[in-house]
Amino acid sequence: EQNVHEKINKQFEELIATLPSDKGAIVPTLFQYQGFWYPPISVFKGVLLMQDHFKAQPTDIFLTSSLKSGTTWLKAIMFSTMNRSKFEFATHPLLTAGPHDCIPYLDAYIIDHDVEALHSPRLFASHSAYSLLPKSVRDSPDCKIVYICRNPKDVFVSHYLFAMKLRPPMLPPLSLEEAFDLFCRGVCEYGPYFEHVLGYWNASLEFPGKILFLKYEEMRKEPVKHVKHLAEFLGKPFSAEEEKEGVIEEIVKLCSFEKLTSLEVNKTGKVAFVPEMQIGNENFFRKGQVGDSTNHLTPEMIERLDKIAEEKLKGTGFKF
Ligand code: A3P
């Protein structure tokens, strides 16, 4: 155990000195590793650990996403869908625990937990790009991956406002314009955004039974339909009786923005993905609206990002 950490620390120190770096929004500096931007906090070490040591089990389930694409919401939905026979809605764990306490980020969790000791099916989340997931996960014909994406303008605005709340006050201010320029150049935590989305999109075309590709906007429009489909994909379809009893609607209601934001745990609770950074749960809930970016971006910014999207997505068959 000690050896694994020593080895990773050494690998980390050597690597970090060789990687391209640029400005971060939440942390001062991001480092580009295998094409994607990471903060140099221990989660980056977690990625190295995860890549080197994680062994996929056939029953493993991964929730994957870039930042601010609806991860918190989907964590609540996947946790309550997978565990629906274990809990009553009136005393559900989500009433007293934040969604982030219910499904851990593997990249951070693996640093100081024994993932082998978890009961199956193991539920993990990760912001890692598809190409950076452990090889055993990508190669496993059985473990499942659910990816959620969101339109890049809303992702950027959500990310910027989130980052401004978490950015340490001793760092120089980062304007919306500068952060936007960084985002357009692909520089943001776990970015470039388009490459992140397309990595999972292409993989979902290649392995449709293994990777379910979801869109935040579509889930907002028809949550019941998508939760039903999600359960089928995860091998836990709702029975006719459950459907008649309104279990899907109950899950949707429990995980709704309105319900989760009304709970004390999501107003005052905190989560520490890595020991050096505690984040108030409230930061993961802002407006939960589709298209709020138009209230923050200029028409020129919208045009620039739309154009980048058009170029990046050309010929991929994918549309936001
Ligand atoms: P906004 O900042 O646009 O409001 P993530 O969980 O990946 O960090 O994404 C956060 C975004 O999802 C935020 O978007 C947040 O408000 C929204 N969100 C959080 N919980 C939600 C829920 N239960 N339903 C819909 N959107 C939710």
Residues whose N, C-alpha, C, O or C-beta is under 5 A from the ligand:
A	BS01	A3P	S66 L67 K68 S69 G70 T71 T72 W73 D154 S158 C255 S256 F257 L260 F284 F285 R286 K287 G288 Q289
